[in-house]
Amino acid sequence: MNFLRGVMGGQSAGPQHTEAETIQKLCDRVASSTLLDDRRNAVRALKSLSKKYRLEVGIQAMEHLIHVLQTDRSDSEIIGYALDTLFNIISNDEEEEVEENSTRQSEDLGSQFTEIFIKQQENVTLLLSLLEEFDFHVRWPGVKLLTSLLKHLGPQVQQIILVSPMGVSRLMDLLADSREVIRNDGVLLLQALTRSNGAIQKIVAFENAFERLLDIITEEGNGDGGIVVEDCLILLQNLLKNNNSNQNFFKEGSYIQRMKPWFEVGDENSGWSAQKVTNLHLMLQLVRVLVSPTNPPGATSSCQKAMFQCGLLQQLCTILMATGVPADILTETINTVSEVIRGCQANQDYFASVNAPSNPPRPAIVVLLMSMVNERQPFVLRCAVLYCFQCFLYKNQKGQGEIVSTLLPSTIDATGNSVSAGQLLCGGLFSTDSLSNWCAAVALAHALQENATQKEQLLRVQLATSIGNPPVSLLQQCTNILSQGSKIQTRVGLLMLLCTWLSNCPIAVTHFLHNSANVPFLTGQIAENLGEEEQLVQGLCALLLGISIYFNDNSLENYMKEKLKQLIEKRIGKENFIEKLGFISKHELYSRASQKPQPNFPSPEYMIFDHEFTKLVKELEGVITKAIYKSSEEDKKEEEEKKTLEQHDSIVTHYKNVIREQDLQLEELKQQISTLKCQNEQLQTAVTQQISQIQQHKDQYNLLKVQLGKDNQHQGSHSDGAQMNGIQPEEIGRLREEIKELKSNQELLRSQLAEKDSLIEKLKSSQASLDANEATASARDSEQIAELKQELATLKSQVNSQSMEITKLQTEKQELLQKTEAFAQSVPVPGESDTVIAAKTTDIEGRLSALLQETKELKNEIKALSDERTAIKEQLDSSNSTIVILQNEKNQLEVNITDSKKEQDDLLVLLADQDQKILSLKNKLKELGHPEEEEDELESIDQEDDDDDDDRSQGDNQL
């Protein structure tokens, strides 16, 4: 408030005094008038004065205007005037052409009034409640006032809205307003509300903001729309940028698919208005927000896959190869495609297949590289192409191999009709443009990134320097240009390429050291005292020489690790070498390049470091420093430790594989056992069913036998004087044939029973072998096999009982057949009527047919028992195989135990040798007249350190 008085006192006192009195009188009318019309007129007058006399109205009327908002809500007109007046007081929009000091003073004035207004949080809550009014004259000025408050003191107002009940939800209703003015200003309000506040961003997103905003963009004509589309896109960026939750919600809601129509740009080149360029630029930025390298890898990968599946990547590539596209749109499209394909194999493969619409068609990669090495192209476009090439090769060993293969002699087009990517990179690497040299060197370094195979392949590349001279290798040509003293940017690019090439590749280090001029050149560069501009080159030379030492396999006698370190110590000095090495990470452009993968430079002279190279420097700087200070003995120890660790790792890996195989075998055995248990349960169920069926047949058979015995007794009482004159010879013959058939069937059944008995004998013999093998199986498998044997014995007993029953039934059937045959051969009874004879014949035929049916049923039962025995045999075979597998596993474990015992014996031998050495050393000390107290101390130390190898070595050192 003191600030406001100071501003007010600094203004002219003449006319202001009269206006101040007028404003005071109007404020008194607003505060004391009882008539609504009087208060309304007074507020309307304050509104008219608020733009010109903003300070006076703000100081005197703000409290009265807030009171009007609280008490006169029933009258929308006075509420609208009050909101407009408050907006004029707080907002800075009325300034058009004023001095800079006046503008800054106005902004401070708006912030001061905003602070006064939000000091009471109820004022903001009251304003939010007023936005629920549908009246245009209330809602629209309320939206503008709240937007102005957010612009001045955004974080404070955001916090008040966040804790207000349903505060954000009320504001989201503005997007559904049918009046475009309120809807559009509502978008601007949400822009200010969601800026840099993740909590509000999440609430807005889950209030269906994505659906509503995308609908508005579609209604307005997508990229051809006006400023409203731009505002919606900015709001979408606020909601998605650096907000992983909203990004995942956007992807899961299938909103990425709705972005594809945005990029359906026609062939008409006349439609690129300034607003369309702005809209499309924001749309491309929105796509980049979803696939930004700073996002979590999983979220980025899922968005990249969704963009490929819905055709969005294909649409972007169409824009990339189209003609007549504005330069800034083309540049941003290249950057967008770069991040959509970065690290995604499917997208990278698709991009490799894209061809430019030329005759003959050329790959898009080749067309882009032609722009990168062309010095007449805009700088930002060349940076974008380099970024696209880097993203294409990022974690893409297949693409790296394709690029390197275009440099190899076997794949170069001899006709010269087409230009390959490798030829373009070589041309840029050795051109006169330093920026082309740097870009080509960095691009080629990315083709070798984390790919030892391609580093070795690139050693085969031969270059023809001039006619008549023999070709030289690419590695040699790079060092030749480096030694010629070219521009700093060119030398930095070549040194970054060489460092990337030689790192983690001992073969490339050997090729580099094989040229006797390389090491003297590097030591000479490092040892010189040059200006600040050359310090970076010195640091990179030190890094290259350090890589040649650290990854040296000592295959060249003149350039072994120890000799190179001695050379550094003599000509440079270790401290000086480390100091020069530190120049790289201390460079001002190093930290800038290490922040983001995209090569974003304000001008070409700032294009020094590559992002991936900064990671390589960070990784190697420490290990090279340690390697320089290490002695030859430490190097040998380190190599021995590496070999020991490798052997240990191989042993651990071997045992892991063995354990994994055993786990798989155990799982298979468990599955087999469970399968056997299921089969056993099924067999038991089948046996139970068969037993019940046999019991039923047995009961039926006993019933028939009883009935037949009664009939025979009845016939026997009349057989003494009876005769069967009425039976025809044909019928008797037919009965005899049926009896013969029954006999043959009986013989067949007996033969089948004999076969089953032999099968049972075989099963008994296999059971005997199983008993011999199961003694060596594990306790767990023995129990399971014992259970199976017990179940098998039960089944055998059931089969035997069934066989006995079948034999008994056959015997009874034979007796019945004999009786029947005897009855058929008996003398007919004279005088008996034909009707009685016919009835008896019919009865006998019925009984015979019943016997035939019963015989068929017995056949079926025997067949079922045969199948059951076959299943039991298969079960026994499976159990035998399980026992064999378990026996093999046990033998292998015994071998492992034997090896462990051998290793333990070796250790005991070593310990005994060590004790013998200690004893001999004690004897020598006694001979030399060493004091007895120290000998006692040594003996105590030896006794305490029997089980500790490290302490034993300490005792030896004391000796």
QUIDA-V115731 format. One record per backbone hydrogen bond with DSSP energy under -1.0 kcal/mol. CO is the residue of the C=O (numbers start at 1). NH is the residue of the N-H. If there is no record, write none. Layout:
# QUIDA-V115731
((CO,NH) (CO,NH))
This chain:
# QUIDA-V115731
((1,5) (2,6) (3,7) (4,8) (5,9) (6,10) (8,11) (15,19) (16,20) (17,21) (18,22) (19,23) (20,24) (21,25) (22,26) (23,27) (24,28) (25,29) (26,30) (27,31) (28,32) (29,33) (35,39) (36,40) (37,41) (38,42) (39,43) (40,44) (41,45) (42,46) (43,47) (44,48) (45,49) (46,50) (49,53) (53,57) (54,58) (55,59) (56,60) (57,61) (61,65) (62,66) (63,67) (64,68) (65,69) (66,70) (67,71) (68,72) (72,75) (75,79) (76,80) (77,81) (78,82) (79,83) (80,84) (81,85) (82,86) (83,87) (84,88) (85,89) (86,90) (87,91) (92,95) (99,103) (100,104) (101,105) (102,106) (103,107) (104,108) (105,109) (106,110) (107,111) (108,112) (109,113) (110,114) (111,115) (112,116) (113,117) (114,118) (120,123) (121,125) (122,126) (123,127) (124,128) (125,129) (126,130) (127,131) (129,132) (130,133) (135,138) (135,139) (136,140) (138,142) (139,143) (140,144) (141,145) (142,146) (143,147) (144,148) (145,149) (146,150) (147,151) (148,152) (149,153) (153,157) (154,158) (155,159) (156,160) (157,161) (158,162) (159,163) (164,167) (166,170) (167,171) (168,172) (169,173) (171,174) (172,175) (173,176) (174,177) (179,183) (180,184) (181,185) (182,186) (183,187) (184,188) (185,189) (186,190) (187,191) (188,192) (189,193) (190,194) (194,197) (197,201) (198,202) (199,203) (200,204) (201,205) (202,206) (204,209) (205,208) (208,212) (209,213) (210,214) (211,215) (212,216) (213,217) (214,218) (215,219) (216,220) (217,222) (218,221) (221,224) (222,225) (226,230) (227,231) (228,232) (229,233) (230,234) (231,235) (232,236) (233,237) (234,238) (235,239) (236,240) (237,241) (240,243) (243,247) (244,248) (245,249) (246,250) (247,251) (248,252) (249,253) (250,255) (251,254) (256,259) (259,262) (260,263) (261,264) (263,265) (271,273) (273,277) (274,278) (275,279) (276,280) (277,281) (278,282) (279,283) (280,284) (281,285) (282,286) (283,287) (284,288) (285,289) (286,290) (287,291) (292,295) (296,300) (297,301) (298,302) (299,303) (300,304) (301,305) (302,306) (303,307) (304,308) (305,309) (306,310) (307,312) (307,313) (311,315) (312,316) (313,317) (314,318) (315,319) (316,320) (317,321) (326,330) (327,331) (328,332) (329,333) (330,334) (331,335) (332,336) (333,337) (334,338) (335,339) (336,340) (337,341) (341,344) (344,348) (345,349) (346,350) (347,351) (348,352) (351,354) (354,364) (356,358) (362,356) (363,367) (364,368) (365,369) (366,370) (367,371) (368,372) (369,373) (374,377) (378,382) (379,383) (380,384) (381,385) (382,386) (383,387) (384,388) (385,389) (386,390) (387,391) (388,392) (389,393) (393,396) (396,400) (397,401) (398,402) (399,403) (400,404) (401,405) (404,407) (408,411) (420,424) (421,425) (422,426) (423,427) (424,428) (425,429) (426,430) (433,437) (434,438) (435,439) (436,440) (437,441) (438,442) (439,443) (440,444) (441,445) (442,446) (443,447) (445,448) (448,451) (451,455) (452,456) (453,457) (454,458) (457,460) (458,461) (461,474) (463,472) (466,469) (472,463) (473,477) (474,478) (475,479) (476,480) (477,481) (478,482) (479,483) (487,491) (488,492) (489,493) (490,494) (491,495) (492,496) (493,497) (494,498) (495,499) (496,500) (497,501) (498,502) (499,503) (502,505) (505,509) (506,510) (507,511) (508,512) (509,513) (510,514) (515,518) (517,521) (518,522) (519,523) (520,524) (521,525) (522,526) (523,527) (524,528) (534,538) (535,539) (536,540) (537,541) (538,542) (539,543) (540,544) (541,545) (542,546) (543,547) (544,548) (545,549) (546,550) (547,551) (549,552) (560,564) (561,565) (562,566) (563,567) (564,568) (565,569) (566,570) (567,571) (568,572) (568,573) (573,577) (574,578) (575,579) (576,580) (577,581) (578,582) (580,583) (581,584) (582,586) (584,587) (589,593) (590,594) (598,600) (603,606) (604,607) (606,608) (610,614) (611,615) (612,616) (613,617) (614,618) (615,619) (616,620) (617,621) (620,624) (621,625) (622,626) (623,627) (624,628) (625,629) (631,635) (632,636) (633,637) (634,638) (635,639) (636,640) (637,641) (638,642) (639,643) (640,644) (641,645) (642,646) (643,647) (644,648) (645,649) (646,650) (647,651) (648,652) (649,653) (650,654) (651,655) (652,656) (653,657) (654,658) (655,659) (656,660) (657,661) (658,662) (659,663) (660,664) (661,665) (662,666) (663,667) (664,668) (665,669) (666,670) (667,671) (668,672) (669,673) (670,674) (671,675) (672,676) (673,677) (674,678) (675,679) (676,680) (677,681) (678,682) (679,683) (680,684) (681,685) (682,686) (683,687) (684,688) (685,689) (686,690) (687,691) (688,692) (689,693) (690,694) (691,695) (692,696) (693,697) (694,698) (695,699) (696,700) (697,701) (698,702) (699,703) (700,704) (701,705) (702,706) (703,707) (704,708) (705,709) (706,710) (707,711) (708,712) (709,713) (710,714) (711,715) (712,716) (713,717) (728,732) (729,733) (730,734) (731,735) (732,736) (733,737) (734,738) (735,739) (736,740) (737,741) (738,742) (739,743) (740,744) (741,745) (742,746) (743,747) (744,748) (745,749) (746,750) (747,751) (748,752) (749,753) (750,754) (751,755) (752,756) (753,757) (754,758) (755,759) (756,760) (757,761) (758,762) (759,763) (760,764) (761,765) (762,766) (763,767) (764,768) (765,769) (766,770) (767,771) (768,772) (769,773) (770,774) (773,776) (778,782) (779,783) (780,784) (781,785) (782,786) (783,787) (784,788) (785,789) (786,790) (787,791) (788,792) (789,793) (790,794) (791,795) (792,796) (793,797) (794,798) (795,799) (796,800) (797,801) (798,802) (799,803) (800,804) (801,805) (802,806) (803,807) (804,808) (805,809) (806,810) (807,811) (808,812) (809,813) (810,814) (811,815) (812,816) (813,817) (814,818) (815,819) (816,820) (817,821) (818,822) (819,823) (820,824) (821,825) (829,832) (833,837) (834,838) (835,839) (836,840) (837,841) (838,842) (839,843) (840,844) (841,845) (842,846) (843,847) (844,848) (845,849) (846,850) (847,851) (848,852) (849,853) (850,854) (851,855) (852,856) (853,857) (854,858) (855,859) (856,860) (857,861) (858,862) (859,863) (860,864) (861,865) (862,866) (863,867) (864,868) (865,869) (866,870) (867,871) (868,872) (869,873) (870,874) (871,875) (872,876) (873,877) (874,878) (875,879) (876,880) (877,881) (878,882) (879,883) (880,884) (881,885) (882,886) (883,887) (884,888) (885,889) (886,890) (887,891) (888,892) (889,893) (890,894) (891,895) (892,896) (893,897) (894,898) (895,899) (896,900) (897,901) (898,902) (899,903) (900,904) (901,905) (902,906) (903,907) (904,908) (905,909) (906,910) (907,911) (908,912) (909,913) (910,914) (911,915) (912,916) (913,917) (914,918) (915,919) (916,920) (917,921) (918,922) (919,923) (920,924) (921,925) (922,926) (923,927) (924,928) (925,930) (926,929) (931,935) (932,936) (933,937) (934,938) (935,939) (936,940) (937,941) (938,942) (939,943) (940,944) (941,945) (948,952) (949,953) (950,954) (951,955) (952,956) (953,957) (954,958) (955,959))
